[in-house]
Amino acid sequence: MNDYRLTIRLSAALRRRLKDTARRNGTRESEIVRGAVERQFAAEDEELTAYERASKAGLIGVVRGAGRDLSTNPKYFDGFGRS
């Protein structure tokens, strides 16, 4: 894994809280910060609509070579949903 080093500025109060929490939990300050960043991204992902998630995953696009009425013409649905 290639780690990336990032420098951030914290207020004195926030720095004390970070340091105290790390000491109390027996962990490193960087682990607490990484966890906070990961939780923030997870929270943002929860707010995405189904369309936004599909788009972000690259599941939305154009099907080349298909008919222009692919989603509306019943002839394309023959056998759809059958195993």
mmCIF file of the N, C-alpha and C atoms, coordinates in Angstrom:
data_MODEL
# 
_entry.id   MODEL 
# 
loop_
_atom_site.group_PDB 
_atom_site.id 
_atom_site.type_symbol 
_atom_site.label_atom_id 
_atom_site.label_alt_id 
_atom_site.label_comp_id 
_atom_site.label_asym_id 
_atom_site.label_entity_id 
_atom_site.label_seq_id 
_atom_site.pdbx_PDB_ins_code 
_atom_site.Cartn_x 
_atom_site.Cartn_y 
_atom_site.Cartn_z 
_atom_site.occupancy 
_atom_site.B_iso_or_equiv 
_atom_site.pdbx_formal_charge 
_atom_site.auth_seq_id 
_atom_site.auth_comp_id 
_atom_site.auth_asym_id 
_atom_site.auth_atom_id 
_atom_site.pdbx_PDB_model_num 
ATOM 1   N N  . MET A 1 1  ? 0.845   -1.182  0.000   1.00 0.00 ? 1  MET A N  1 
ATOM 2   C CA . MET A 1 1  ? 0.000   0.000   0.000   1.00 0.00 ? 1  MET A CA 1 
ATOM 3   C C  . MET A 1 1  ? 0.885   1.238   0.000   1.00 0.00 ? 1  MET A C  1 
ATOM 4   N N  . ASN A 1 2  ? 0.583   2.171   -0.852  1.00 0.00 ? 2  ASN A N  1 
ATOM 5   C CA . ASN A 1 2  ? 1.309   3.433   -0.879  1.00 0.00 ? 2  ASN A CA 1 
ATOM 6   C C  . ASN A 1 2  ? 0.595   4.429   0.017   1.00 0.00 ? 2  ASN A C  1 
ATOM 7   N N  . ASP A 1 3  ? 1.216   4.771   1.132   1.00 0.00 ? 3  ASP A N  1 
ATOM 8   C CA . ASP A 1 3  ? 0.634   5.753   2.039   1.00 0.00 ? 3  ASP A CA 1 
ATOM 9   C C  . ASP A 1 3  ? 0.929   7.144   1.535   1.00 0.00 ? 3  ASP A C  1 
ATOM 10  N N  . TYR A 1 4  ? 0.034   8.038   1.844   1.00 0.00 ? 4  TYR A N  1 
ATOM 11  C CA . TYR A 1 4  ? 0.176   9.429   1.458   1.00 0.00 ? 4  TYR A CA 1 
ATOM 12  C C  . TYR A 1 4  ? 0.235   10.255  2.738   1.00 0.00 ? 4  TYR A C  1 
ATOM 13  N N  . ARG A 1 5  ? 1.206   11.073  2.858   1.00 0.00 ? 5  ARG A N  1 
ATOM 14  C CA . ARG A 1 5  ? 1.349   11.917  4.042   1.00 0.00 ? 5  ARG A CA 1 
ATOM 15  C C  . ARG A 1 5  ? 0.627   13.238  3.789   1.00 0.00 ? 5  ARG A C  1 
ATOM 16  N N  . LEU A 1 6  ? -0.125  13.671  4.792   1.00 0.00 ? 6  LEU A N  1 
ATOM 17  C CA . LEU A 1 6  ? -0.902  14.899  4.694   1.00 0.00 ? 6  LEU A CA 1 
ATOM 18  C C  . LEU A 1 6  ? -0.660  15.725  5.945   1.00 0.00 ? 6  LEU A C  1 
ATOM 19  N N  . THR A 1 7  ? -0.435  16.997  5.766   1.00 0.00 ? 7  THR A N  1 
ATOM 20  C CA . THR A 1 7  ? -0.252  17.896  6.900   1.00 0.00 ? 7  THR A CA 1 
ATOM 21  C C  . THR A 1 7  ? -1.522  18.706  7.075   1.00 0.00 ? 7  THR A C  1 
ATOM 22  N N  . ILE A 1 8  ? -2.041  18.725  8.310   1.00 0.00 ? 8  ILE A N  1 
ATOM 23  C CA . ILE A 1 8  ? -3.242  19.510  8.595   1.00 0.00 ? 8  ILE A CA 1 
ATOM 24  C C  . ILE A 1 8  ? -2.983  20.416  9.795   1.00 0.00 ? 8  ILE A C  1 
ATOM 25  N N  . ARG A 1 9  ? -3.768  21.457  9.910   1.00 0.00 ? 9  ARG A N  1 
ATOM 26  C CA . ARG A 1 9  ? -3.668  22.355  11.056  1.00 0.00 ? 9  ARG A CA 1 
ATOM 27  C C  . ARG A 1 9  ? -4.905  22.154  11.931  1.00 0.00 ? 9  ARG A C  1 
ATOM 28  N N  . LEU A 1 10 ? -4.671  22.035  13.225  1.00 0.00 ? 10 LEU A N  1 
ATOM 29  C CA . LEU A 1 10 ? -5.743  21.864  14.191  1.00 0.00 ? 10 LEU A CA 1 
ATOM 30  C C  . LEU A 1 10 ? -5.673  22.978  15.224  1.00 0.00 ? 10 LEU A C  1 
ATOM 31  N N  . SER A 1 11 ? -6.820  23.336  15.761  1.00 0.00 ? 11 SER A N  1 
ATOM 32  C CA . SER A 1 11 ? -6.816  24.283  16.871  1.00 0.00 ? 11 SER A CA 1 
ATOM 33  C C  . SER A 1 11 ? -6.174  23.590  18.074  1.00 0.00 ? 11 SER A C  1 
ATOM 34  N N  . ALA A 1 12 ? -5.732  24.367  19.036  1.00 0.00 ? 12 ALA A N  1 
ATOM 35  C CA . ALA A 1 12 ? -5.108  23.794  20.230  1.00 0.00 ? 12 ALA A CA 1 
ATOM 36  C C  . ALA A 1 12 ? -6.085  22.870  20.957  1.00 0.00 ? 12 ALA A C  1 
ATOM 37  N N  . ALA A 1 13 ? -7.345  23.261  21.027  1.00 0.00 ? 13 ALA A N  1 
ATOM 38  C CA . ALA A 1 13 ? -8.352  22.450  21.724  1.00 0.00 ? 13 ALA A CA 1 
ATOM 39  C C  . ALA A 1 13 ? -8.576  21.115  21.002  1.00 0.00 ? 13 ALA A C  1 
ATOM 40  N N  . LEU A 1 14 ? -8.660  21.157  19.691  1.00 0.00 ? 14 LEU A N  1 
ATOM 41  C CA . LEU A 1 14 ? -8.865  19.933  18.919  1.00 0.00 ? 14 LEU A CA 1 
ATOM 42  C C  . LEU A 1 14 ? -7.642  19.023  19.018  1.00 0.00 ? 14 LEU A C  1 
ATOM 43  N N  . ARG A 1 15 ? -6.484  19.607  19.009  1.00 0.00 ? 15 ARG A N  1 
ATOM 44  C CA . ARG A 1 15 ? -5.239  18.826  19.140  1.00 0.00 ? 15 ARG A CA 1 
ATOM 45  C C  . ARG A 1 15 ? -5.193  18.118  20.489  1.00 0.00 ? 15 ARG A C  1 
ATOM 46  N N  . ARG A 1 16 ? -5.579  18.826  21.572  1.00 0.00 ? 16 ARG A N  1 
ATOM 47  C CA . ARG A 1 16 ? -5.605  18.207  22.901  1.00 0.00 ? 16 ARG A CA 1 
ATOM 48  C C  . ARG A 1 16 ? -6.592  17.046  22.945  1.00 0.00 ? 16 ARG A C  1 
ATOM 49  N N  . ARG A 1 17 ? -7.768  17.244  22.339  1.00 0.00 ? 17 ARG A N  1 
ATOM 50  C CA . ARG A 1 17 ? -8.766  16.168  22.316  1.00 0.00 ? 17 ARG A CA 1 
ATOM 51  C C  . ARG A 1 17 ? -8.253  14.959  21.560  1.00 0.00 ? 17 ARG A C  1 
ATOM 52  N N  . LEU A 1 18 ? -7.610  15.200  20.424  1.00 0.00 ? 18 LEU A N  1 
ATOM 53  C CA . LEU A 1 18 ? -7.064  14.115  19.615  1.00 0.00 ? 18 LEU A CA 1 
ATOM 54  C C  . LEU A 1 18 ? -5.993  13.355  20.406  1.00 0.00 ? 18 LEU A C  1 
ATOM 55  N N  . LYS A 1 19 ? -5.098  14.091  21.014  1.00 0.00 ? 19 LYS A N  1 
ATOM 56  C CA . LYS A 1 19 ? -4.013  13.485  21.783  1.00 0.00 ? 19 LYS A CA 1 
ATOM 57  C C  . LYS A 1 19 ? -4.560  12.691  22.974  1.00 0.00 ? 19 LYS A C  1 
ATOM 58  N N  . ASP A 1 20 ? -5.506  13.266  23.697  1.00 0.00 ? 20 ASP A N  1 
ATOM 59  C CA . ASP A 1 20 ? -6.102  12.589  24.851  1.00 0.00 ? 20 ASP A CA 1 
ATOM 60  C C  . ASP A 1 20 ? -6.849  11.329  24.437  1.00 0.00 ? 20 ASP A C  1 
ATOM 61  N N  . THR A 1 21 ? -7.600  11.412  23.353  1.00 0.00 ? 21 THR A N  1 
ATOM 62  C CA . THR A 1 21 ? -8.357  10.253  22.874  1.00 0.00 ? 21 THR A CA 1 
ATOM 63  C C  . THR A 1 21 ? -7.420  9.127   22.443  1.00 0.00 ? 21 THR A C  1 
ATOM 64  N N  . ALA A 1 22 ? -6.355  9.482   21.744  1.00 0.00 ? 22 ALA A N  1 
ATOM 65  C CA . ALA A 1 22 ? -5.379  8.477   21.310  1.00 0.00 ? 22 ALA A CA 1 
ATOM 66  C C  . ALA A 1 22 ? -4.740  7.798   22.524  1.00 0.00 ? 22 ALA A C  1 
ATOM 67  N N  . ARG A 1 23 ? -4.378  8.571   23.509  1.00 0.00 ? 23 ARG A N  1 
ATOM 68  C CA . ARG A 1 23 ? -3.748  8.009   24.713  1.00 0.00 ? 23 ARG A CA 1 
ATOM 69  C C  . ARG A 1 23 ? -4.750  7.104   25.443  1.00 0.00 ? 23 ARG A C  1 
ATOM 70  N N  . ARG A 1 24 ? -5.971  7.578   25.606  1.00 0.00 ? 24 ARG A N  1 
ATOM 71  C CA . ARG A 1 24 ? -7.000  6.815   26.312  1.00 0.00 ? 24 ARG A CA 1 
ATOM 72  C C  . ARG A 1 24 ? -7.327  5.497   25.609  1.00 0.00 ? 24 ARG A C  1 
ATOM 73  N N  . ASN A 1 25 ? -7.344  5.516   24.272  1.00 0.00 ? 25 ASN A N  1 
ATOM 74  C CA . ASN A 1 25 ? -7.681  4.318   23.494  1.00 0.00 ? 25 ASN A CA 1 
ATOM 75  C C  . ASN A 1 25 ? -6.469  3.453   23.163  1.00 0.00 ? 25 ASN A C  1 
ATOM 76  N N  . GLY A 1 26 ? -5.289  3.935   23.496  1.00 0.00 ? 26 GLY A N  1 
ATOM 77  C CA . GLY A 1 26 ? -4.073  3.176   23.202  1.00 0.00 ? 26 GLY A CA 1 
ATOM 78  C C  . GLY A 1 26 ? -3.833  3.050   21.708  1.00 0.00 ? 26 GLY A C  1 
ATOM 79  N N  . THR A 1 27 ? -4.109  4.107   20.991  1.00 0.00 ? 27 THR A N  1 
ATOM 80  C CA . THR A 1 27 ? -3.937  4.087   19.536  1.00 0.00 ? 27 THR A CA 1 
ATOM 81  C C  . THR A 1 27 ? -3.160  5.320   19.100  1.00 0.00 ? 27 THR A C  1 
ATOM 82  N N  . ARG A 1 28 ? -2.878  5.391   17.842  1.00 0.00 ? 28 ARG A N  1 
ATOM 83  C CA . ARG A 1 28 ? -2.160  6.545   17.294  1.00 0.00 ? 28 ARG A CA 1 
ATOM 84  C C  . ARG A 1 28 ? -3.155  7.620   16.849  1.00 0.00 ? 28 ARG A C  1 
ATOM 85  N N  . GLU A 1 29 ? -2.713  8.839   16.906  1.00 0.00 ? 29 GLU A N  1 
ATOM 86  C CA . GLU A 1 29 ? -3.549  9.956   16.467  1.00 0.00 ? 29 GLU A CA 1 
ATOM 87  C C  . GLU A 1 29 ? -3.928  9.800   14.998  1.00 0.00 ? 29 GLU A C  1 
ATOM 88  N N  . SER A 1 30 ? -2.994  9.328   14.186  1.00 0.00 ? 30 SER A N  1 
ATOM 89  C CA . SER A 1 30 ? -3.259  9.175   12.755  1.00 0.00 ? 30 SER A CA 1 
ATOM 90  C C  . SER A 1 30 ? -4.378  8.164   12.492  1.00 0.00 ? 30 SER A C  1 
ATOM 91  N N  . GLU A 1 31 ? -4.482  7.122   13.339  1.00 0.00 ? 31 GLU A N  1 
ATOM 92  C CA . GLU A 1 31 ? -5.557  6.144   13.170  1.00 0.00 ? 31 GLU A CA 1 
ATOM 93  C C  . GLU A 1 31 ? -6.917  6.773   13.446  1.00 0.00 ? 31 GLU A C  1 
ATOM 94  N N  . ILE A 1 32 ? -6.971  7.654   14.434  1.00 0.00 ? 32 ILE A N  1 
ATOM 95  C CA . ILE A 1 32 ? -8.226  8.347   14.746  1.00 0.00 ? 32 ILE A CA 1 
ATOM 96  C C  . ILE A 1 32 ? -8.627  9.253   13.590  1.00 0.00 ? 32 ILE A C  1 
ATOM 97  N N  . VAL A 1 33 ? -7.663  9.973   13.044  1.00 0.00 ? 33 VAL A N  1 
ATOM 98  C CA . VAL A 1 33 ? -7.953  10.882  11.926  1.00 0.00 ? 33 VAL A CA 1 
ATOM 99  C C  . VAL A 1 33 ? -8.398  10.087  10.696  1.00 0.00 ? 33 VAL A C  1 
ATOM 100 N N  . ARG A 1 34 ? -7.694  8.987   10.379  1.00 0.00 ? 34 ARG A N  1 
ATOM 101 C CA . ARG A 1 34 ? -8.100  8.151   9.233   1.00 0.00 ? 34 ARG A CA 1 
ATOM 102 C C  . ARG A 1 34 ? -9.525  7.632   9.419   1.00 0.00 ? 34 ARG A C  1 
ATOM 103 N N  . GLY A 1 35 ? -9.834  7.171   10.621  1.00 0.00 ? 35 GLY A N  1 
ATOM 104 C CA . GLY A 1 35 ? -11.176 6.674   10.903  1.00 0.00 ? 35 GLY A CA 1 
ATOM 105 C C  . GLY A 1 35 ? -12.232 7.750   10.711  1.00 0.00 ? 35 GLY A C  1 
ATOM 106 N N  . ALA A 1 36 ? -11.925 8.968   11.147  1.00 0.00 ? 36 ALA A N  1 
ATOM 107 C CA . ALA A 1 36 ? -12.866 10.082  10.993  1.00 0.00 ? 36 ALA A CA 1 
ATOM 108 C C  . ALA A 1 36 ? -13.101 10.399  9.518   1.00 0.00 ? 36 ALA A C  1 
ATOM 109 N N  . VAL A 1 37 ? -12.036 10.375  8.729   1.00 0.00 ? 37 VAL A N  1 
ATOM 110 C CA . VAL A 1 37 ? -12.163 10.647  7.289   1.00 0.00 ? 37 VAL A CA 1 
ATOM 111 C C  . VAL A 1 37 ? -12.990 9.544   6.624   1.00 0.00 ? 37 VAL A C  1 
ATOM 112 N N  . GLU A 1 38 ? -12.717 8.290   6.969   1.00 0.00 ? 38 GLU A N  1 
ATOM 113 C CA . GLU A 1 38 ? -13.473 7.176   6.393   1.00 0.00 ? 38 GLU A CA 1 
ATOM 114 C C  . GLU A 1 38 ? -14.952 7.262   6.763   1.00 0.00 ? 38 GLU A C  1 
ATOM 115 N N  . ARG A 1 39 ? -15.262 7.604   8.015   1.00 0.00 ? 39 ARG A N  1 
ATOM 116 C CA . ARG A 1 39 ? -16.673 7.745   8.427   1.00 0.00 ? 39 ARG A CA 1 
ATOM 117 C C  . ARG A 1 39 ? -17.349 8.879   7.679   1.00 0.00 ? 39 ARG A C  1 
ATOM 118 N N  . GLN A 1 40 ? -16.633 9.956   7.429   1.00 0.00 ? 40 GLN A N  1 
ATOM 119 C CA . GLN A 1 40 ? -17.197 11.083  6.683   1.00 0.00 ? 40 GLN A CA 1 
ATOM 120 C C  . GLN A 1 40 ? -17.562 10.655  5.267   1.00 0.00 ? 40 GLN A C  1 
ATOM 121 N N  . PHE A 1 41 ? -16.663 9.932   4.608   1.00 0.00 ? 41 PHE A N  1 
ATOM 122 C CA . PHE A 1 41 ? -16.942 9.477   3.253   1.00 0.00 ? 41 PHE A CA 1 
ATOM 123 C C  . PHE A 1 41 ? -18.095 8.483   3.233   1.00 0.00 ? 41 PHE A C  1 
ATOM 124 N N  . ALA A 1 42 ? -18.159 7.605   4.226   1.00 0.00 ? 42 ALA A N  1 
ATOM 125 C CA . ALA A 1 42 ? -19.250 6.630   4.307   1.00 0.00 ? 42 ALA A CA 1 
ATOM 126 C C  . ALA A 1 42 ? -20.586 7.352   4.477   1.00 0.00 ? 42 ALA A C  1 
ATOM 127 N N  . ALA A 1 43 ? -20.606 8.394   5.293   1.00 0.00 ? 43 ALA A N  1 
ATOM 128 C CA . ALA A 1 43 ? -21.834 9.166   5.506   1.00 0.00 ? 43 ALA A CA 1 
ATOM 129 C C  . ALA A 1 43 ? -22.259 9.852   4.210   1.00 0.00 ? 43 ALA A C  1 
ATOM 130 N N  . GLU A 1 44 ? -21.295 10.378  3.455   1.00 0.00 ? 44 GLU A N  1 
ATOM 131 C CA . GLU A 1 44 ? -21.624 11.020  2.183   1.00 0.00 ? 44 GLU A CA 1 
ATOM 132 C C  . GLU A 1 44 ? -22.170 10.004  1.190   1.00 0.00 ? 44 GLU A C  1 
ATOM 133 N N  . ASP A 1 45 ? -21.602 8.792   1.179   1.00 0.00 ? 45 ASP A N  1 
ATOM 134 C CA . ASP A 1 45 ? -22.070 7.745   0.275   1.00 0.00 ? 45 ASP A CA 1 
ATOM 135 C C  . ASP A 1 45 ? -23.498 7.331   0.610   1.00 0.00 ? 45 ASP A C  1 
ATOM 136 N N  . GLU A 1 46 ? -23.880 7.349   1.886   1.00 0.00 ? 46 GLU A N  1 
ATOM 137 C CA . GLU A 1 46 ? -25.234 6.984   2.284   1.00 0.00 ? 46 GLU A CA 1 
ATOM 138 C C  . GLU A 1 46 ? -26.258 7.977   1.759   1.00 0.00 ? 46 GLU A C  1 
ATOM 139 N N  . GLU A 1 47 ? -25.834 9.206   1.504   1.00 0.00 ? 47 GLU A N  1 
ATOM 140 C CA . GLU A 1 47 ? -26.746 10.243  1.039   1.00 0.00 ? 47 GLU A CA 1 
ATOM 141 C C  . GLU A 1 47 ? -26.986 10.178  -0.468  1.00 0.00 ? 47 GLU A C  1 
ATOM 142 N N  . LEU A 1 48 ? -26.248 9.347   -1.184  1.00 0.00 ? 48 LEU A N  1 
ATOM 143 C CA . LEU A 1 48 ? -26.386 9.268   -2.632  1.00 0.00 ? 48 LEU A CA 1 
ATOM 144 C C  . LEU A 1 48 ? -27.688 8.574   -3.021  1.00 0.00 ? 48 LEU A C  1 
ATOM 145 N N  . THR A 1 49 ? -28.276 9.007   -4.113  1.00 0.00 ? 49 THR A N  1 
ATOM 146 C CA . THR A 1 49 ? -29.440 8.325   -4.658  1.00 0.00 ? 49 THR A CA 1 
ATOM 147 C C  . THR A 1 49 ? -28.970 7.063   -5.380  1.00 0.00 ? 49 THR A C  1 
ATOM 148 N N  . ALA A 1 50 ? -29.913 6.194   -5.705  1.00 0.00 ? 50 ALA A N  1 
ATOM 149 C CA . ALA A 1 50 ? -29.571 4.970   -6.444  1.00 0.00 ? 50 ALA A CA 1 
ATOM 150 C C  . ALA A 1 50 ? -28.922 5.336   -7.778  1.00 0.00 ? 50 ALA A C  1 
ATOM 151 N N  . TYR A 1 51 ? -29.441 6.356   -8.441  1.00 0.00 ? 51 TYR A N  1 
ATOM 152 C CA . TYR A 1 51 ? -28.874 6.797   -9.720  1.00 0.00 ? 51 TYR A CA 1 
ATOM 153 C C  . TYR A 1 51 ? -27.426 7.256   -9.529  1.00 0.00 ? 51 TYR A C  1 
ATOM 154 N N  . GLU A 1 52 ? -27.176 8.067   -8.484  1.00 0.00 ? 52 GLU A N  1 
ATOM 155 C CA . GLU A 1 52 ? -25.825 8.569   -8.245  1.00 0.00 ? 52 GLU A CA 1 
ATOM 156 C C  . GLU A 1 52 ? -24.853 7.432   -7.927  1.00 0.00 ? 52 GLU A C  1 
ATOM 157 N N  . ARG A 1 53 ? -25.313 6.430   -7.158  1.00 0.00 ? 53 ARG A N  1 
ATOM 158 C CA . ARG A 1 53 ? -24.456 5.284   -6.847  1.00 0.00 ? 53 ARG A CA 1 
ATOM 159 C C  . ARG A 1 53 ? -24.127 4.497   -8.110  1.00 0.00 ? 53 ARG A C  1 
ATOM 160 N N  . ALA A 1 54 ? -25.137 4.253   -8.951  1.00 0.00 ? 54 ALA A N  1 
ATOM 161 C CA . ALA A 1 54 ? -24.918 3.507   -10.186 1.00 0.00 ? 54 ALA A CA 1 
ATOM 162 C C  . ALA A 1 54 ? -23.987 4.278   -11.115 1.00 0.00 ? 54 ALA A C  1 
ATOM 163 N N  . SER A 1 55 ? -24.180 5.573   -11.184 1.00 0.00 ? 55 SER A N  1 
ATOM 164 C CA . SER A 1 55 ? -23.326 6.404   -12.028 1.00 0.00 ? 55 SER A CA 1 
ATOM 165 C C  . SER A 1 55 ? -21.887 6.389   -11.519 1.00 0.00 ? 55 SER A C  1 
ATOM 166 N N  . LYS A 1 56 ? -21.723 6.512   -10.211 1.00 0.00 ? 56 LYS A N  1 
ATOM 167 C CA . LYS A 1 56 ? -20.391 6.496   -9.605  1.00 0.00 ? 56 LYS A CA 1 
ATOM 168 C C  . LYS A 1 56 ? -19.689 5.155   -9.841  1.00 0.00 ? 56 LYS A C  1 
ATOM 169 N N  . ALA A 1 57 ? -20.463 4.080   -9.881  1.00 0.00 ? 57 ALA A N  1 
ATOM 170 C CA . ALA A 1 57 ? -19.903 2.746   -10.097 1.00 0.00 ? 57 ALA A CA 1 
ATOM 171 C C  . ALA A 1 57 ? -19.670 2.443   -11.577 1.00 0.00 ? 57 ALA A C  1 
ATOM 172 N N  . GLY A 1 58 ? -20.059 3.371   -12.460 1.00 0.00 ? 58 GLY A N  1 
ATOM 173 C CA . GLY A 1 58 ? -19.863 3.169   -13.890 1.00 0.00 ? 58 GLY A CA 1 
ATOM 174 C C  . GLY A 1 58 ? -20.891 2.242   -14.516 1.00 0.00 ? 58 GLY A C  1 
ATOM 175 N N  . LEU A 1 59 ? -22.051 2.143   -13.886 1.00 0.00 ? 59 LEU A N  1 
ATOM 176 C CA . LEU A 1 59 ? -23.087 1.232   -14.387 1.00 0.00 ? 59 LEU A CA 1 
ATOM 177 C C  . LEU A 1 59 ? -24.084 1.909   -15.321 1.00 0.00 ? 59 LEU A C  1 
ATOM 178 N N  . ILE A 1 60 ? -23.954 3.194   -15.516 1.00 0.00 ? 60 ILE A N  1 
ATOM 179 C CA . ILE A 1 60 ? -24.875 3.923   -16.376 1.00 0.00 ? 60 ILE A CA 1 
ATOM 180 C C  . ILE A 1 60 ? -24.115 4.397   -17.599 1.00 0.00 ? 60 ILE A C  1 
ATOM 181 N N  . GLY A 1 61 ? -24.690 4.141   -18.753 1.00 0.00 ? 61 GLY A N  1 
ATOM 182 C CA . GLY A 1 61 ? -24.021 4.562   -19.973 1.00 0.00 ? 61 GLY A CA 1 
ATOM 183 C C  . GLY A 1 61 ? -24.834 4.232   -21.191 1.00 0.00 ? 61 GLY A C  1 
ATOM 184 N N  . VAL A 1 62 ? -24.182 4.148   -22.306 1.00 0.00 ? 62 VAL A N  1 
ATOM 185 C CA . VAL A 1 62 ? -24.817 3.905   -23.585 1.00 0.00 ? 62 VAL A CA 1 
ATOM 186 C C  . VAL A 1 62 ? -24.501 2.484   -24.039 1.00 0.00 ? 62 VAL A C  1 
ATOM 187 N N  . VAL A 1 63 ? -25.521 1.788   -24.536 1.00 0.00 ? 63 VAL A N  1 
ATOM 188 C CA . VAL A 1 63 ? -25.314 0.459   -25.107 1.00 0.00 ? 63 VAL A CA 1 
ATOM 189 C C  . VAL A 1 63 ? -25.199 0.639   -26.612 1.00 0.00 ? 63 VAL A C  1 
ATOM 190 N N  . ARG A 1 64 ? -24.038 0.395   -27.141 1.00 0.00 ? 64 ARG A N  1 
ATOM 191 C CA . ARG A 1 64 ? -23.816 0.575   -28.578 1.00 0.00 ? 64 ARG A CA 1 
ATOM 192 C C  . ARG A 1 64 ? -24.361 -0.623  -29.350 1.00 0.00 ? 64 ARG A C  1 
ATOM 193 N N  . GLY A 1 65 ? -24.965 -0.352  -30.483 1.00 0.00 ? 65 GLY A N  1 
ATOM 194 C CA . GLY A 1 65 ? -25.464 -1.414  -31.349 1.00 0.00 ? 65 GLY A CA 1 
ATOM 195 C C  . GLY A 1 65 ? -26.863 -1.893  -30.987 1.00 0.00 ? 65 GLY A C  1 
ATOM 196 N N  . ALA A 1 66 ? -27.453 -1.323  -29.966 1.00 0.00 ? 66 ALA A N  1 
ATOM 197 C CA . ALA A 1 66 ? -28.812 -1.716  -29.568 1.00 0.00 ? 66 ALA A CA 1 
ATOM 198 C C  . ALA A 1 66 ? -29.812 -0.756  -30.210 1.00 0.00 ? 66 ALA A C  1 
ATOM 199 N N  . GLY A 1 67 ? -31.050 -1.184  -30.264 1.00 0.00 ? 67 GLY A N  1 
ATOM 200 C CA . GLY A 1 67 ? -32.087 -0.326  -30.823 1.00 0.00 ? 67 GLY A CA 1 
ATOM 201 C C  . GLY A 1 67 ? -32.325 0.900   -29.961 1.00 0.00 ? 67 GLY A C  1 
ATOM 202 N N  . ARG A 1 68 ? -32.788 1.952   -30.575 1.00 0.00 ? 68 ARG A N  1 
ATOM 203 C CA . ARG A 1 68 ? -33.040 3.190   -29.845 1.00 0.00 ? 68 ARG A CA 1 
ATOM 204 C C  . ARG A 1 68 ? -34.219 3.042   -28.886 1.00 0.00 ? 68 ARG A C  1 
ATOM 205 N N  . ASP A 1 69 ? -35.059 2.032   -29.135 1.00 0.00 ? 69 ASP A N  1 
ATOM 206 C CA . ASP A 1 69 ? -36.241 1.822   -28.297 1.00 0.00 ? 69 ASP A CA 1 
ATOM 207 C C  . ASP A 1 69 ? -36.054 0.633   -27.354 1.00 0.00 ? 69 ASP A C  1 
ATOM 208 N N  . LEU A 1 70 ? -34.832 0.371   -26.962 1.00 0.00 ? 70 LEU A N  1 
ATOM 209 C CA . LEU A 1 70 ? -34.495 -0.800  -26.162 1.00 0.00 ? 70 LEU A CA 1 
ATOM 210 C C  . LEU A 1 70 ? -35.307 -0.881  -24.863 1.00 0.00 ? 70 LEU A C  1 
ATOM 211 N N  . SER A 1 71 ? -35.557 0.241   -24.236 1.00 0.00 ? 71 SER A N  1 
ATOM 212 C CA . SER A 1 71 ? -36.242 0.210   -22.941 1.00 0.00 ? 71 SER A CA 1 
ATOM 213 C C  . SER A 1 71 ? -37.762 0.243   -23.054 1.00 0.00 ? 71 SER A C  1 
ATOM 214 N N  . THR A 1 72 ? -38.295 0.452   -24.260 1.00 0.00 ? 72 THR A N  1 
ATOM 215 C CA . THR A 1 72 ? -39.741 0.596   -24.387 1.00 0.00 ? 72 THR A CA 1 
ATOM 216 C C  . THR A 1 72 ? -40.403 -0.411  -25.325 1.00 0.00 ? 72 THR A C  1 
ATOM 217 N N  . ASN A 1 73 ? -39.662 -1.031  -26.230 1.00 0.00 ? 73 ASN A N  1 
ATOM 218 C CA . ASN A 1 73 ? -40.248 -1.933  -27.210 1.00 0.00 ? 73 ASN A CA 1 
ATOM 219 C C  . ASN A 1 73 ? -40.416 -3.331  -26.601 1.00 0.00 ? 73 ASN A C  1 
ATOM 220 N N  . PRO A 1 74 ? -41.666 -3.838  -26.555 1.00 0.00 ? 74 PRO A N  1 
ATOM 221 C CA . PRO A 1 74 ? -41.941 -5.146  -25.946 1.00 0.00 ? 74 PRO A CA 1 
ATOM 222 C C  . PRO A 1 74 ? -41.161 -6.302  -26.576 1.00 0.00 ? 74 PRO A C  1 
ATOM 223 N N  . LYS A 1 75 ? -40.754 -6.185  -27.840 1.00 0.00 ? 75 LYS A N  1 
ATOM 224 C CA . LYS A 1 75 ? -40.046 -7.300  -28.480 1.00 0.00 ? 75 LYS A CA 1 
ATOM 225 C C  . LYS A 1 75 ? -38.725 -7.620  -27.776 1.00 0.00 ? 75 LYS A C  1 
ATOM 226 N N  . TYR A 1 76 ? -38.146 -6.629  -27.100 1.00 0.00 ? 76 TYR A N  1 
ATOM 227 C CA . TYR A 1 76 ? -36.886 -6.861  -26.397 1.00 0.00 ? 76 TYR A CA 1 
ATOM 228 C C  . TYR A 1 76 ? -37.094 -7.552  -25.049 1.00 0.00 ? 76 TYR A C  1 
ATOM 229 N N  . PHE A 1 77 ? -38.349 -7.646  -24.615 1.00 0.00 ? 77 PHE A N  1 
ATOM 230 C CA . PHE A 1 77 ? -38.642 -8.229  -23.311 1.00 0.00 ? 77 PHE A CA 1 
ATOM 231 C C  . PHE A 1 77 ? -38.994 -9.708  -23.386 1.00 0.00 ? 77 PHE A C  1 
ATOM 232 N N  . ASP A 1 78 ? -39.035 -10.290 -24.581 1.00 0.00 ? 78 ASP A N  1 
ATOM 233 C CA . ASP A 1 78 ? -39.348 -11.715 -24.713 1.00 0.00 ? 78 ASP A CA 1 
ATOM 234 C C  . ASP A 1 78 ? -38.339 -12.522 -23.889 1.00 0.00 ? 78 ASP A C  1 
ATOM 235 N N  . GLY A 1 79 ? -38.853 -13.314 -22.965 1.00 0.00 ? 79 GLY A N  1 
ATOM 236 C CA . GLY A 1 79 ? -38.015 -14.171 -22.150 1.00 0.00 ? 79 GLY A CA 1 
ATOM 237 C C  . GLY A 1 79 ? -37.358 -13.483 -20.965 1.00 0.00 ? 79 GLY A C  1 
ATOM 238 N N  . PHE A 1 80 ? -37.580 -12.189 -20.831 1.00 0.00 ? 80 PHE A N  1 
ATOM 239 C CA . PHE A 1 80 ? -36.969 -11.448 -19.727 1.00 0.00 ? 80 PHE A CA 1 
ATOM 240 C C  . PHE A 1 80 ? -37.535 -11.926 -18.401 1.00 0.00 ? 80 PHE A C  1 
ATOM 241 N N  . GLY A 1 81 ? -36.683 -12.217 -17.446 1.00 0.00 ? 81 GLY A N  1 
ATOM 242 C CA . GLY A 1 81 ? -37.108 -12.638 -16.126 1.00 0.00 ? 81 GLY A CA 1 
ATOM 243 C C  . GLY A 1 81 ? -37.311 -14.118 -15.978 1.00 0.00 ? 81 GLY A C  1 
ATOM 244 N N  . ARG A 1 82 ? -37.149 -14.858 -17.065 1.00 0.00 ? 82 ARG A N  1 
ATOM 245 C CA . ARG A 1 82 ? -37.278 -16.311 -16.993 1.00 0.00 ? 82 ARG A CA 1 
ATOM 246 C C  . ARG A 1 82 ? -35.898 -16.930 -16.828 1.00 0.00 ? 82 ARG A C  1 
ATOM 247 N N  . SER A 1 83 ? -35.855 -17.980 -16.033 1.00 0.00 ? 83 SER A N  1 
ATOM 248 C CA . SER A 1 83 ? -34.558 -18.648 -15.803 1.00 0.00 ? 83 SER A CA 1 
ATOM 249 C C  . SER A 1 83 ? -34.271 -19.673 -16.862 1.00 0.00 ? 83 SER A C  1 
# 
